[in-house]
């Protein structure tokens, strides 16, 4: 649809970790309304394009630079087009999102960002684990190994985050699994700390491997993993036997009163 009088719009769509049925309803609607769909073919399953109109222009971002993408946004502004830019995972994490938002602001093009399922939460779901376990881990660190294409800011090395001893999700690091294991140990994790190695989670080729930091490198190399792989690390991955206070009968909130006896017991358990 070419309509210079129509307001152009770019929607950055989080497509999730790969599986088309992990799209949100809002994401599917944005794709269906788009005149131009730019998608990451190597990271998102082709079935997401089933939501696109038959007459939509489909472009593969794998062959495009930022300048190429911005040229499409410029055309969208000129011709009054709607563009859906499909990213894998969630656009808030390692998606090159902000630079696109900034360019659209310079062009005067409206932008909407549709959040998606991040691969770290998809891995936790596939593994049947909660990443925040009472009395074990109440935080999750999302990071990547330094020394790659994008420099890490000072103080954001894996070894520094590892000192917290909580759950970590480490992206974009499988090609240097030995360095990753070394930094995790240097930060203070014990050698037997559980690790989940996830390759192409939610794809037909999904592979979930359980190991420890001590066996992390050999596990990765044995399966020849170097792309589309994420690591979950931390004691919460094997912990059990604790209980959240949220659903304890001694806990109260605006919709539920606490049982007096259970309330007293809960207070005593907190010391």
PyMOL commands that set and color helices and strands:
alter all, ss='L'
color gray80, all
select helices_A, chain A and resi 20-22+25-33+46-51+61-63+66-79+97-107+119-127+158-162+174-186+213-222+235-237+260-269
alter helices_A, ss='H'
color red, helices_A
select strands_A, chain A and resi 9-14+36-39+57-60+82-87+110-114+140-144+167-171+194-199+207-212+229-233
alter strands_A, ss='S'
color yellow, strands_A
deselect
rebuild
show_as cartoon
